[in-house]
């Protein structure tokens, strides 16, 4: 029994860098990302009995992280930060500007599109795993990814994102 627990512990630890990377991309802040990873690992370890050993531990943990992040967004709106002229860097390199532009563009995407894009592009998850992680249909993953890529292209080109689709009942 201890061997099984040690193996699960090792697999969970192996997921930490990817969890941290995804959390950083979701939150845009390293301190909040660390808190999100800690909460995810804590909840995952406490509920490890619910994980199916034949399932993907990484996808299961990403699902926990997704739900925690959504819960946090519902509880508190993101903080506003006031910038002063002294806060702006002087003459950053072109690569730094590109990365800032990309990060800013990612943060402008609707959360549902950003999550799918990050899981597919950054975490290299299969569409089926993303659908299971976010608990959405496979077709929804593909359409959100397509819209996210198009909106990201537009934002990086300095254009406004495409209009959001409205749900009609």
C-alpha angles and dihedrals in degrees: 000000000000090000091056091048091049091050092050090047091052092048091049091051090050089058094056099090092052092044090052093048092050092045091051091051092047097048102029089218127089096213093051089044091055090050091050092050091048092050090047094051092044092051092042093051092046090052099035089124088068092059115096110229090218090056130085109270092200093055090046091052091046088054090053090048092049092052093047091049092050090049090051092050091051092051100048132016116233113275119256116232122203115215126206127198090259090058093064117093121239118245103333118196121266092251091054091051091050091052092047090048090050093048091047091048091049090052090052092057116097108265094246092054093043093052094051093044093050094047093049101037104029102030095032093225121166117250090247091054092048090051091051093044094051094033094234132124119273092243090056090054091053095047093046090049092050092049092045093052092048093047091047091052090050094047092048089051090053095252126127116261118262116271114274117249115248123223111239119196 
